[in-house]
């Protein structure tokens, strides 16, 4: 969704209900921009004096300001969520190669085969196989990555690394020279993986909440921007008539709604 008031409306012609087009992602900003356009138009109508408070010019202007602010808040939270997802991807980038290096270290220590097998089993779970999914993302949700065939979620990968590190802590012979493979540093790395996923979850929750607030402000039945804009048009129609140029000017200002 863009907050640019000049963004083009991408309405879906397949979703109509009583000639009301369903709002697209760019449609939110277009609705807000068109509220301002509608307000400027009715301001010049000398007969415009609605008996309903939320149709009065001052309240239309306030609604525009509030709606613009809410669109900005949604975008701020969306960007924070995107940034968190990017940082998590970066944090997990070296996980599989690191686990492979751990296994290679263990295999040269002359450990019991059972210990090696246990470590390799954890590594296989972390490495895992993946299959593609065709699930489409929903607003406020992360874009789907892959459907796991072997516990491949970020949380599970971090958890399995933690279990592998617990195993390493029981092996006195595990004492690599490479700093990045030392147990202390691996524990710090595992903590950072857990934290990165927690940040994604937090920012996603905050984004979802702002989307709810935006939709309430714009599309609540009877009190949202969409309903108010339609009532402004109806009032102008009652003042000047359905064939009047005054009504023609406002009737052509398009607003879209949720299902």
N, C-alpha and C positions, 0 to 999 in steps of 0.2 A: 504494500500500500504506500502511495506517495502522499505527501502533504502539500505538494505544489498545487496551488489553486488553479493553475492552468493545465493540469494534467487532463488528458482526454478520458472520457467515461467509456469503460469497456463493459457495457451491459450485455448479459447473456440473453439472446432472443428466445431461448428455449424455456426460460423460467419467467412466466408472466402470470399474474393473478389479477383479473379485473383491470387489465391494461396497465398494471403497475410493474415496471421493470425491477428486477432484483438487483440490488447493489453489488458492484464488483469491488475489488480492492482499491482501485483508483477512484471509485465512485464516492467513497467517504469524503475525500477532499473536494471533489466536484460538488457534492451536496452542500458543503460548507461555503464554498465559493459562490454557489448559486443562491444561497440564503442572503448573502450580502447584495447580490445583484437584485434579488426580489425586493429587499428592504429599500434600496436606493430608488427603485421604480415606484413603490407605493408612497414613498416620502413626498413625491411631487404631486400626488393626487389630493386635491383640495377637499374632497369628500371623505377621505380615508380617516375614520375616527371609530375604530372598532370598540364594541362594548365588552370585549373579552381581553383581559389584561395581557395574556401571552401573545396577542396579535398586535399590541401597541408597538410603535416604532422603537421606543427606548428598550423594550424587552427583546425585540428582534435583534437589536444591536448587541445587547448583552449576551444573547444566545450565540451570536456569531463569535464574539470574543471567547466565550467559554468553550465553544466547539473547536476553535482554532487551537486553544491551549491544550485541549484533550487530544487532538491529533498529534500535537508535538510531543506530548507525554508518551503516547503509544510508540512513536518512532524512537524516542530516547530509550525506552525499555527494549524495543526490538533490537536496536543497535547494541545495547549492553548484552543481550542474549546472544547475538551473533558473535560478539567479541569473546564471550565466555566459551562458546562452542569452538571457535578458532584456537583459543588458548588450550583447551582440553585436547584437541586433535594434536597440537604441537607437543603437549606433555606426553601423550601416549605414543608418539611417533616412533620412539626407540624401544618401546617395551618388548616387542617380540624378539628383536635382535639381541637385546640385553639378556633375555631369558635363555636364548640359544647359547650365548657366551657362558652363562652360569652352568648350563649342562656340560658344556665342553670342559669347563674347569673341574667339575665333579668327576668326570670320566677319567681324569689323569691321577686321581688321588688314591686309587686302589680301594675304593669303598665297597661294602657288600652290595651284591647285585640288587637286593631288595630296596636299598636306599636309592640306588640309581634309578630303578624302575619307578619308584614313588615320585622322584623329581621329574623324570621324563613324562609321567602321566600328567602332572600339573602343567608342564610345559606344553604338552599337546593340547590341553584344554585352553591354555592361553593363546596358542597359535591358531587353533581351530580352523574349521572349514566354514565357508560362507556361501550363501546362495542369494541371488538378487530378489528384491521384492518390487512389486509394481504399486505399492501403496503410495498414494499421493499425500503430501504434507497438508496439515490443517493450520490455519492461522493460529499463532500462539504456541505451535508445536514445532519441535525440531523436524527438519527434513529427515525422512527415514533413511537409514544407512543400509543395513542388510539384516535379513532375518537370520538368526544364528542357528547353526546346526550343532554347536558345541559350547554353549554358554559364552557368547561373544559380547555381551553388553559391557559397557565401560566399567560399570560397578563390579560386575563379576570378574572381569579381567584383573582389576585392582585387588579384589578379594583373593583371587587365586595367587597373585604375586605375593600377597601377604602370607598365605599358607606356605608357599615355597620358601619365603624368607624365614619363617618359623622352623622349617626343616633345616635350612642352612645353619641356624643358630645352634642346632644339636650336633653339628659336625665340626669338631675341633680342627680337623685338617683343612677346612675351608678358610684359607687366608690368602686371597689373591693379591698380587702386587699392583694391579690396576685399580686406581682410586674409584672409578665408577662402579667396580664390582665388589668393593669392600662392603661388608654387611651394614655398617653404619650409614653409608651413603645410599645403599639400596633401600634402607628403611625410610630415609628422608624422601627418596624418590617415590616410594609407594604412598607416603602420606600426601605428597603433592598430587598424585593421581586421584586419590580420594577427594581431596579438596577441589580439584578442577571440576569434577562431576557435581559436587555439591553446589558450586557456583553456577553451573549450567541450570541445575534444578531451581535454584533460587531466582535467577533472572527470568527463567521461563514462567515461573509462578507470578512474578511481578508483571510480566508482559500480559499474561492471561487476565490478570485483574484489571489492568488498564484497558484492555479490549472490552471487557464487560462494562466498565464505566463509560467508554466511548459509545458503545451500542445503546446503552440506556439513555444517554443524552441525545443521540441522534435518532433512535428508532423506537423508543418506548411508545406504546399505543396511547394516542391522545395527548401526550406531553412531549414527545420527542420532536426533533427538528423536522422530520419528514411530515408528521401529522400537522404541525404548526404551519408549515409551508402550504400544505393543501388547504388548510382553513383560511389562510390569507387569500389564496386564489378564490375560494368560495365567497369570501366576503366582498372582494372586488367585483365578482360576478353579480352578487346581489345588489351592489351599488350602481353599477353601470350597465349591466345586461350582458348576456352571453355573446352578443355580436358586436359589442363595443370595442373600439381600439384599445381602451384601457385594459379590458380583460384579455384581449389578444396578446398584449405586451407581456402580461404576467403568466398567462397559460402556457406560453412557449418555453418558460424557464423550467427545465427538467430536474426532477428529483427522483432518486431511486430508493428502494426500500429493501429490507431483509425479507426472507421468506416468512 
